[in-house]
């Protein structure tokens, strides 16, 4: 592996409904199960400790149980952890993505586009800013699920980021759109895109088949091997290949 490579584990998982402790224990158990673990980043689905819920009594601050446990796991396994959780801050509630490094650095992004076909739009507060995270020689952007449908919001102006990570609870009924949009965001933004989705049914009976995917900057994808099953998608990304392609095909210079 080259010095500028980045290995990401997209952890496609079922989520125990509104059971934080069970989901956190499951994460730790799965991390310990790897015999040759070498991840720079472990990516988790949207609201991985609760499922996609708007039960605000489950919301917690940035120094609550979820982030505290994740910080400890990041140190133990020497990897960054990313996903989203139901957050509370100053009396407002957010679908908040996190990125936690082994050094203890924490970064947060609040979902901009709240899902209008659910209570999320009514109960949570939308974010108002994107984020770019420096990590191991890469610049990483975060988005959450429904954000994937909005290319203007995710526009990679001036190649600010190299990798976009998108945790999701994306239903099987709309999985074709997921597949297409992941590739589109990667191609138009000249970046890698990692979309990590849950599997299983939620409390509303909505079925998720996973289809977690990592796309390169040409839209060529590595996908989870087990449709509808828990799986870990492992991919090593090359920064030098990305930089070379951006130089040879500088479409980013002509962006609106």
C-alpha positions in Angstrom: 0.0 0.0 0.0 1.3 3.4 -1.0 1.9 6.2 1.6 -1.0 8.2 0.3 -3.5 5.3 0.2 -6.6 5.4 2.5 -8.4 2.2 3.5 -12.0 2.5 4.4 -14.4 -0.1 5.9 -18.1 0.6 5.1 -19.9 -1.3 7.8 -23.3 -2.2 6.4 -25.4 -3.3 9.4 -28.9 -3.9 10.8 -29.9 -1.5 13.6 -31.7 -2.4 16.8 -34.6 0.1 17.0 -33.9 2.9 19.5 -31.4 0.7 21.5 -28.2 2.7 21.8 -26.4 0.2 24.1 -27.1 -2.8 21.9 -25.9 -1.0 18.8 -22.8 0.3 20.4 -21.9 -3.1 21.8 -22.5 -4.6 18.4 -20.1 -2.1 16.8 -17.4 -2.9 19.3 -17.9 -6.7 18.8 -17.7 -6.4 15.0 -14.5 -4.3 15.3 -12.9 -6.9 17.5 -13.9 -9.7 15.1 -11.4 -8.6 12.4 -8.2 -10.6 12.4 -6.3 -8.3 10.0 -8.0 -5.0 10.8 -6.2 -2.1 9.0 -8.8 0.6 8.5 -8.0 4.3 8.3 -11.8 4.9 8.5 -14.8 2.9 9.6 -18.0 4.3 8.1 -21.4 3.5 9.8 -25.0 4.1 8.6 -27.2 7.1 9.4 -28.4 7.2 13.1 -26.5 3.9 13.7 -27.4 3.8 17.4 -31.1 4.3 17.1 -32.4 3.8 13.5 -34.0 6.6 11.6 -36.1 8.1 14.4 -37.3 11.5 15.4 -37.9 10.5 19.1 -36.2 13.6 20.6 -35.9 12.0 24.0 -33.1 9.9 22.5 -31.1 13.0 21.4 -27.8 13.6 23.1 -25.1 16.3 23.2 -21.7 16.1 21.5 -20.2 14.8 24.7 -22.9 12.2 25.3 -22.7 8.4 25.5 -22.4 7.9 21.7 -19.5 10.2 21.0 -17.7 9.3 24.2 -17.8 5.6 23.4 -16.8 6.2 19.8 -13.8 8.2 21.0 -12.6 5.3 23.1 -13.1 2.9 20.2 -11.2 5.2 17.8 -8.2 5.0 20.2 -8.4 1.3 20.7 -8.6 0.4 17.0 -6.5 3.3 15.8 -9.1 4.3 13.2 -11.4 7.2 12.5 -15.1 6.5 13.0 -17.9 8.3 11.1 -21.7 8.0 10.8 -24.6 10.0 12.3 -26.6 10.2 15.5 -29.6 12.1 16.9 -28.1 15.2 18.5 -29.4 18.0 20.8 -27.8 21.4 21.2 -29.3 24.5 22.8 -32.8 23.0 22.8 -32.7 22.1 19.1 -32.4 18.7 17.5 -30.2 17.6 14.6 -29.4 14.6 12.5 -25.6 15.0 13.1 -22.8 13.4 11.3 -19.6 12.8 13.2 -16.0 12.1 12.3 -13.8 11.1 15.2 -10.1 10.5 14.8 -7.8 8.3 16.8 -6.1 11.4 18.1 -9.4 12.5 19.7 -10.3 15.2 17.1 -14.0 15.5 16.5 -15.9 17.0 13.6 -19.6 17.4 13.1 -21.9 18.1 10.2 -25.7 18.6 10.5 -27.9 17.2 7.8 -28.9 20.0 5.5 -31.9 18.4 3.7 -34.3 17.0 6.1 -36.6 14.3 4.7 -39.9 15.9 3.9 -41.8 12.6 3.7 -41.2 12.0 7.4 -41.3 13.9 10.8 -37.6 14.8 10.3 -38.6 17.9 8.5 -40.9 19.0 11.3 -38.9 18.0 14.4 -35.3 18.5 13.5 -33.3 21.6 12.5 -31.4 21.7 9.2 -27.7 22.4 9.1 -26.4 25.5 7.3 -22.8 24.6 6.5 -20.8 21.9 4.8 -17.5 20.6 6.3 -14.1 19.6 5.0 -12.0 17.5 7.3 -8.2 17.0 7.0 -7.2 13.5 7.8 -4.1 11.5 6.9 -3.3 13.7 3.9 -6.9 13.7 2.6 -9.7 16.2 2.7 -13.0 14.6 3.6 -16.6 15.9 3.2 -19.7 14.6 5.0 -23.3 14.5 3.9 -26.3 12.4 5.1 -28.7 10.3 3.1 -31.3 12.7 1.5 -28.5 15.2 1.0 -27.3 13.0 -1.8 -30.1 14.2 -4.1 -28.9 17.8 -4.0 -25.8 18.4 -6.2 -25.6 22.1 -5.8 -25.2 21.7 -2.0 -22.5 19.1 -2.5 -20.6 20.9 -5.2 -16.9 20.3 -4.8 -15.7 23.8 -5.7 -12.0 23.9 -6.5 -11.5 20.3 -5.4 -11.9 21.2 -1.8 -12.5 17.6 -0.8 -11.1 14.2 -2.1 -13.6 11.9 -0.5 -17.3 12.3 0.4 -18.8 9.9 3.0 -22.6 9.5 3.1 -24.2 7.5 5.9 -27.8 6.5 5.1 -31.0 4.8 5.9 -32.0 4.4 2.2 -35.0 2.1 1.5 -34.8 -0.7 -1.0 -37.8 0.8 -2.8 -35.6 3.7 -4.0 -32.3 1.9 -4.2 -31.9 2.5 -7.9 -31.7 6.2 -7.3 -29.1 5.6 -4.6 -26.9 3.7 -7.1 -27.1 6.3 -9.8 -26.7 9.3 -7.5 -23.6 7.9 -5.8 -21.9 7.6 -9.2 -23.2 11.0 -10.4 -21.8 12.8 -7.3 -18.4 11.0 -7.8 -18.1 11.8 -11.5 -19.2 15.4 -11.3 -17.1 16.2 -8.2 -14.0 14.3 -9.3 -13.8 12.5 -6.0 -14.3 9.2 -4.2 -17.8 8.7 -2.7 -18.5 6.2 0.0 -22.2 5.5 0.7 -22.9 3.3 3.7 -26.5 2.1 4.2 -28.3 0.0 6.7 -30.0 -3.3 6.2 -33.2 -4.8 7.7 -36.6 -3.4 8.6 -37.1 -0.4 10.8 -40.1 0.2 13.2 -42.2 1.5 10.4 -41.7 -1.8 8.4 -39.5 -0.1 5.8 -37.0 -2.5 4.4 -33.4 -1.6 3.6 -31.2 -3.9 1.5 -27.9 -2.0 2.1 -26.2 -1.7 -1.3 -23.4 0.1 0.3 -20.9 1.3 -2.3 -17.6 3.0 -2.8 -17.2 4.8 -6.1 -14.0 6.1 -7.6 -13.8 9.5 -9.4 -14.8 7.8 -12.7 -18.0 6.2 -11.2 -16.4 2.7 -11.1 -17.8 1.1 -7.9 -17.0 -1.5 -5.3 -20.2 -2.7 -3.7 -21.2 -4.7 -0.7 -21.2 -8.4 -1.5 -24.3 -9.4 0.5 -27.5 -7.8 -0.6 -29.8 -7.4 2.4 -27.2 -8.8 4.8 -24.8 -7.4 7.2 -21.5 -6.9 5.5 -18.3 -4.9 5.5 -17.1 -3.3 2.3 -13.4 -2.8 2.3 -11.7 -0.5 -0.3 -8.3 1.1 -0.5 -8.3 4.5 -2.2 -5.4 6.1 -4.0 -4.8 9.8 -3.6 -2.1 9.8 -6.3 -4.5 8.2 -8.8 -7.1 10.9 -7.9 -4.6 13.7 -8.3 -3.3 12.3 -11.6 -6.8 12.1 -13.0 -7.7 15.6 -11.9 -4.6 16.9 -13.7 -5.2 15.0 -16.9 -9.0 15.7 -17.0 -9.4 19.1 -15.2 -13.1 19.4 -15.7 -13.3 21.0 -12.3 -11.7 24.2 -13.7 -14.9 24.7 -15.9 -17.4 24.2 -13.1 -20.2 26.8 -12.7 
